[in-house]
Every structure is written in C-alpha cells, then in structure tokens.
C-alpha cells in the first residue's frame, strides 16, 4: 500500500492491469478506468463477462424506465434519482482505490443530492437553515484541515521540526479568516435575502475572529520570547557585544618621594594622608563605575540582545506562519471547499437537468435542448473537478484518465439517448406515452452517424496498425538510478515511495 508524504494511505491495494500477458501495470494511475496498454475497462476486473452484461442491461433498463416514467407522471424525481446514481459513479469510480476520499465523496454527493431540492428554492427558513449549516460546517472543516496541514508542513520543513509556534499562528489566522468570511455572509448580503446567514451570528463570529487574531499575536510573542531566550543564553549569537570591564582607578598613585631627615615625619604624614584619601575616592569611583556603568550597561546590552533576538524570532515565526497559511489554505481549499462546492452545485444542476428534460418532452423546444446540454456539461465538469481535487494528482497525470472517462461517458450517453429516443418516439406514435421523435433524438442520431463516418474515413486513410489508440510508453523503469521507486510507479504498484509534490493528499 503506497502512502503520501504525510503517511496516509493512497490506495487500499495494488493497482492491477487488465490481465493480458503484455499489460504494463506501471503505466496505470490509481484513478484510471482503462488499461493504458490495451484500453480495456479496469473497473470490473473481478466481475465475470456474464455478470457485466447483466449489470449493463439492468442499468440501461432502469435508466430508460425512469426517463419514460418521469414525463408520464410529470415528476422529475425518477430522472433525478438515475442521474444521481450516474453522478455517484462518476465521482466514485476514479477514487475506488482511495479508502478515505472514495467514501467521503460518495457521502458528500448523497448529501448534496438530498439538499438539492431545498437549495433550488432560495427562500424561506428551510433554505436559510440549510445554507447556514453548510457554511458553518465548511468553514469549520476548512479551518481544521488548514491547521492540520500547517502542522504537518511545519514538521516536514527541516530536521528540527520547523519553526516553533508557526503552525499554531497559521491555524489561528485560518480560524480568523473563516470566521471573517462567515461574518461577511451575515452583514454584506441584504437582510431580506434568504441567502444571508442569520444576523444573530454576526456578534459571535466577530468575537471568534478577533479572539483568533489575539491568540495568534499572543502565540507569536510567547514563542518569540522563548526562542529569544534560547538564543540569548548563547552569547555568541548576541547582536550587540557585551562591554569590557574597565580597569581599576585605585592604586594608580605615584611613588612616594624620598625626603630628607628634617621634616621626614611631617612629609610621611602628608603623603600617607593624601594617598589613602585618593585611594579611597578612586575605590569609591571604581565601585560606582562597576555598578552603574559596567553592570548596568551589561544588563542593558543583555536586554537589548534579548529584545532584538525576540523581534527576529517574531519575524521568523511570522514569515513561516504566512508561508504555511498560504500553502495550508490551498490544501484545505482543495480538500474541503472545491469538492463540497462542486458537489452542491452539480447536484443543483442535476436537478435542473431532470426538470428541463421533463419540460422538453412536453414542448420539444430547442431552448430546452440548449439548457440540457449546458446543465449536463457543467454538472459533469464539476463532478470531475471534485474527484480530481481529492486525488491530489497533477493535471498531467490526470489528463488521460479524464479523457478516457469523458469519452466513455459521452459515448454511452449518446447511444442511450439514441436508442431511448427512437424507442420512446415509436411508442408515443403508437399512443403509449408522451414521447415523440424530437430534436434531441435527431441530434444524437446525427452525432452517431458523423462519428461513424469519421471513423470510417480515418480507417481508409490510416494504416491498419494505426486504427487503435496509441497509449504512451512506460514513463520509467521500476527503479531509478539511486534504487528508489518513482512516485508514479509507486502509485501503480503499491510501493511506499512518494513525492513531495503530492503534499496534502491525506484524505485519499
């Protein structure tokens, strides 16, 4: 089982090939639905051919039944249920090897589909309640994910475990940012709009934001004081050198002058008196200079060095916290906000798609076809964005998987519309059901005819060996020059080797 740089599992098992003898499993990414060597479907590797056919027929039958029943009952629920199941397949199949992200995105899609009818009516207490709960949960999840990512990135910064306090400051600023955004939702939107968060949340959110900022400042000062004290204990790191101790003034008097015998006693008395008085005065000055100048200056220099080192520590903590905040905020946005918002909007568009399809069956309007196309494409793009964000893979590594999945989805959808449209149209002509041959059926028929014609022309103009898709050659051998397993190979083979480029993929 391969792991991310944070030690979290990427996949629950080894990514296998299609089973053919010349299949190169090192080409396959964990999100791929098709074999990169042969183009075979990998999703149902463990399912027998008979069971695959049975599941395909049953899925098509239920889908056609839902699309036939919805206009008849004038109710979009059957279509919405079928499209929701299709959306679950779109987001779950690429993440089938991701135990956490795969389950989380399915649960998120179910919740999004459940609240979609409420979100479709932006008015009333139900809508505001759902919006408020969603906003608070997203903000809380975003802040928690940001704090965790900041701590993990700070520990991985160097062998010492990063800068002490930087992750805590970044997390506090993240909480303040989340509270500020929610506060804006209570005051920046018109009060009579159901999209506004309840005004009663304004004061608690404002207090939360200011407390988080205050905690970030206090944490910065506190950790800076500790770091400044640790640096201050080593005088070699002082920015201002300590003063030198001044030499003593006492005892610097001149030699006693020799005197003659006459007046020797008087001269000795005067000499001793003056010398002792001068020495006492100079000793007093030595004491004053030592206490006031030397010791006092040493204290001032020590305090100045501690303050300078603490200020430098504040700057270091602030810069690291800012860098952690930016990177962790992107990780939290990728893991929490992008998938959640994409799923919610996609669920709303899916419901609109179902309702528009019912309207199209009634009117046969070309404008409804345009809306159907816009809703379908937008919802598919958002669902793809949701699982791609949780996969934490680069666009280059995801491009082939997205292209394969999009091609299969478009082909299956077009063929099902073609068969269903003609079948339902014939039944409608015979008096069974509201369907008739319309623009959508004709458009799908024309699209299939054009694709078949293009394939035929390509087959005539290209050599036989160029008919099939040319899949890329293996990226690298199993081991590089240093004996380490590359990241892309590890993802395909289940190795524990990872790349720092996949930081933040711990929800997989």
N, C-alpha and C positions, 0 to 999 in steps of 0.2 A: 504494500500500500504506500503510494507516494505521499509526500507531505509538503506543505508550504513552508516558507521560512519561519513561520510562527509555530510550526509543529502541529498544525491542524490537518486532518486528512483531506486529500484532494478527491480520491475516489475510493469506493468500497471494495474494489478488486481490480484485477488486471484487465486492461482493455484488450479484447481479443479481436482477431481478424475474422474474415468471412468463412474460414475453414478450408479454403482451397490450398493446395500444396505450395503454390508460389506466392501466397499472400504475404505481403510485408507489413507486419503489425507495427513496425516503427514509424510508419507514415501516419498512422491513425491518431488523431487527437481524441481526448476523452469526450468531447462534445459532438464528434462526428456521428452521423446517422448512416453513412455509406462507407464502404470499403474504398480506400484511396487507390488500391491496385486494380480492383475489378468492378467497382461501382455497385457491389451487392449491398442490400439492406442489412444493417447490423443489429437493428432493434430487436428482431425476433429470431436471433440466432438459436435460442434454445427451444423454439416452437417448431413443431413439425409442419410440413408443407400443407397437409390436410387441415390442420388447425388454423394456419394462416388464411387459407381460402375461406374457411367457415367464419372466422372473425371479420374478414373483409366483406363477405356477403351480408353478415348480420349488421355491420356498421352502415353499409350503404342502405340496407332496407330500413333501418331505424331513421336514418337521415331523411330519406325520401318520404317516409311516413310522416315525420314531423313537418316537413315543408309542405306536404299535401294537406295535413290536418289544420295547420295554423290559419291559412286564409279561409278555409271552410268554416272554422269556429270563430273567425275574426278575432283571433287571440295570438299574440306573438310569443307566448311562453314556450310552446314546443320548439320553435326555431331557436329561441334564446338558449334553451337547455342544450340543444345539439351543438350550437356554436360555442357554448361554454365548454362543453366536453372537448371540442376540437381545439379550443384555446388552451385547455389543460394539457393536451398532447403536445402542442407547440412549445410550451414552456417547460414541460417535464422531461420530454424525451432527450433533449440535448444535455440535461443535467441528471440523467439517470445514474451516473456514476458518482454523483456528489451527494453524500448522505444527508448533509445538513441543508445545503442550498436547494436540493431537489425537493425535499419535503416542505421547506419553508415557502418556496414559490408556488407550490400547489395549494398550500393552505391560504396563502395570500390571494391567489386567483379565486378560490372559492369564496373568501370573504368579500373580495371586490365585486364578484357577481351577485352576492347576496345583498349588498348595499346599493348596487347599481339602480334599482327601481326608485330608491329614495333620493339618490343623487340626481336622478333625471327630473325631479320636481324641486327646483331651488326655492322653496317657500315653506313656511310652517315650522313648527317646533321640531318635527322629526328630522328635517334636513339640517337644521342648525345643530341639533344634538349629535347627529352622525358626523358632521363636519368638525365639531369641537372635539369629539373623542378621537377621530382620526388625526387631527392636527396635534393634539397633546401626545398621543402615542408615537407619532412620527418624530416629534421634537424630542421626546424622551429617549426613544431608540437611537436617534441621531447623536444626541449628546453622550449617551453611554458608549456607543460604538466609537465616537471620537476619542473619548477618554481612554478606552482600551487600546485603540490604535496608537495614540500618543505614547502611552506607557511602553508598549511593545517596541515601537520605533526608537524610543529613547534608550531602552536597554540594549538594542542592537547597534547603537551608534558607535560604540567603541568597547574595548575590553573592560573598561572600568564601569560600564553600565550607564553611560551617558551623563548628562548634567543633572545633578540632584535638584529636584523641585521643578524642572522644566515641564515634565509631563503633567504635574498637578496644576501648574499655572495654565497650560494649554487647555486642560479639561475644564477648568473654571471659566476661562474665556469662552469655551464652546458652550457651556451651560448658559452663560450670559447672552451669547448670540442667539441661542434657541429661544430663550425667554423673551429677548427683544423682538424676534420675528413674530412670536405669538402675540406679544403686546401690540405690535403694529396691526395685527389682524383684528384687534378689539377697538382701535381708535381711527385707523386710516380708511376703513370701509364705512359707507353710510350706515347710520344707526338703524334705518328701516330695512336694510338688506338682510336677507336670511343667510347670506354668505359670511356676514360678520360674526366673529366669535362673541360670546356673551360679554357685555360690558362689565359684569361683576368680576371677570378675570383680570381686568386691567391692573388693579392695585396689587394683587398677589404676584402677577407676572413682573411688574415693575420692581417690586421688592426683591423678587428672586434674581432678577438681572443685576441690580445694584449690589446685593449680597455676594453674588458670584464674582463681580468685579472687585469688591472689597477683599474677598478671600484670595483672589489672585494677587492683589497688591500685598496683602499680609504674607502670603506664602513666598512671594518674591523677596520681600525684605527679610523674612525669617531665614530662608535658606541662604540668602546672600550674607547675612550675619554669620551663619555657621561656616560657610565657605571662606568668608573674610577672616574669621578667627583661625581656621585651619591654616590659611596661608600666612597669617600674622605670626603664628608660633615659629615659623621658619624665617629668621631674619634675612636669609639670603634672597628671599622673594620680596623684601621691602622695596618700595619705590623711592623712598627717601632714606638715606643712610643715617644711622644714629650718630649723635655728636661725640666728639672726642672729649675725654675727661681733661680739664685744664690742670696744669701743673700747680703745685703749692706756692703761695707767696711768702709764707712764713719761713724763716731760716735763711733768707737771701741777704741778710745784713752783711756789711763789710767786716774785715778782720779788725781785731782790737789793736788800736795803735799803742805802741810802746811809749812809756812816759818816763821821765826822769824820777830820781828818788824824791826830790822836793815836789810835793803835790801829788804823789802817786796814789795816796788814799782817796783824795778828792776826785781825781780823774777816774779811778776804778769805780767809785760810787756812781758818778755821772754816766760812765759807759754802761754799767750793768742796768741802771735805771732806764736809760734810753733804749737799750737793746731789748730788754724784757717788754717794755711798753710797745715798741714797734712790733715785736713778735706776737704779742697778744692781739694787737689790732689787725695784723695780717692774718693771724689764725681765725679771728672772727670773720674777716673778709673771705677767707678760704671756705669757711663753713657756709656763709651766705651764698657765695658763688656756687658751691657744690649743690646746696639745696635748691636755690632759686633758679640758677642758670642751668647747671648740668642735669640734675634730676628732673627739674621742671621741663627743661627742653626735651629730655628723653621721653618724658610722659607725653608731651605734645607731639613729638615725632611718631611715637608708637600709636597714639590715637589717630594721627593723620594717615599713617600707613594702614591702619585698620579700616578707616573710612574709605580710603582710596581702593583698597582691596575689596571691600564690600560693594562699592559702586561698580567696580569692574565685574564683580560676581553678578550684580543685578543686571548689568548689560549682557553678560554671557547667558544668564538664565532667560532674559527677555528675548534675545535673538534665537536661542534654541527653542524656546516656547513658541515663538512666532513661526519658525520653520515647521515645528511639529504640528502646530494648529492648522497650517495650510495643507500639509500632507494628510494629516488625520481627518481633516474636514472633507477632503476629496474622497478618502476611503469610506468615511461614514456616508457621504452622499451617494457614492457608487453602490454601497451595500444596502442602504436603507431607503433613501429618498427616490433614487432613479427607479428601482424596481417597484416600489409601492405606488408612486405616482403613475408610472406606466401601466401598471395593472389596473388601477382605478379608472384611468381614462379609457383604457382599452375595453374594460367591462362596460362602461357607459356607451362607447361607440358600438360595441357588440349588440347591446340592447336596441340602439337606434337602427342598426343594420337589420335586426329581426323585424322591427316595426315598419321600416321602409319596405322590406320585402313583402309584407302583407299589403301595404298600400299599393305597391307596384302590381301585384296580382289583380287588384281591383281596377286600377286605372290604366296600366300599361304605359305610363308616362316615361318619356325619355329622361326627364329630370330626375325621376326616381332611380333610373339606372346609373346616372352620374353619382347620385348620393350613395348608392350601393357600392360603387367602385371606391369612392373616397373613404367610406366607413370601413370597408374591408381592408384596403391597403393600410390605412392609418392604424387600425387595431392590430394588424399583423406586424407592422413595423414596431409598434410599442411593445408587443409581446416579445419580439426578437430582442429589442433593446433591454428588456427586463432580464432575460436569462443570460444575455451576453454580459451585462454588468455584473451579475453574480458569479460568472465564470472566472472573472479577473484575468482573462487572456487578452492578448493584443489583437488589434483588428486584423493583422496579417495572418495570425493563426486561426482566427475565426472565419475568415472570408470564404474558404472552401466549404466549411460546414453550413454557413448561412446560404451560400449559393445552391448547394445540393438540396437543402431543406426547402428553400423558396421554389426551386424548380419542381420538386415533387408536389408541394402544396398547390402550386398553380395548376399543374397538370391534372391532379386528382380533382380539384375544384371545377376546372373547365369540363372535364369528362362527365362528372356527376351532374353539372348543370345541363350539359348537352342531353344526356340520357333522360334525366328527370324532366327537362323542359318538353322534349318531344313526347315522352310518355304521358305526362300530365296534360299536355295540349291535346293529344289524341283522346284521352279520357274526357276532357272537357268538351271536345267536339261531339262526343257520344252522349253528353248530358250528365257526366259524372264529375262533379267538382267545378270550381270556378276558374280553372286554368284554361288558357288558350295559347296558341303559338304567338309569342311576342318578340320584342326586340332583343331581350336577353338570350332567348333560345337561338335566335338567328345569329346574334353576335358570337356566342360560343361555338356555333356550327361553323361560322366563317373563320374563327380563330383556329379551330382544329384543322380545317381544310388548308389554311395558309401554312400552318406548321408542318403538316404532312407534305405539302408541295415543296416547301423549303428543304425538308429532309431529303425528298427525292432528288431535287436538283443538286444538293450537296453530294449525294451518293454518286451521281453521274460525273461530277467534276472532280471528285477526290479519289485517290487510290483506295483500294479495299481496306488496307491496314489503317487508314485514317478515319474510318467510319465512326469508331467509338471514341469516347472521351479519353484524352491522353492525361493520365494522372501523373503528378510530379514524381521525380526520382527521390529516393531517400535523402533526407537532409544531412545525415551524418551516420557514422558507424556507431555501434553501441557504446564505445568508449573513445574518448578523445586522447590527445597525446599525453595528458597527465594521468590517465587512468580513471577519470571521473565520468559519470554518466550525465550527458547533457539534459537540460530541463525538458525539452520536447520529447526526448526518448524516454525519460523517466515517467512522463505522464502517460505514455503509451504502454510501458512495460511494468509499471507499478513500482519503480525504483524510488528510493527516498531522496534522491538528489533533487534539488530545487534551485530556482534562480531568484535573486533579489528583485527582479522585475515583477514577480508575482506577489509583492507585498500587499497585504490587505485582503487576500483571498481566503480568509479563515472561515468564512461562512459556507465554504463549499463542502 
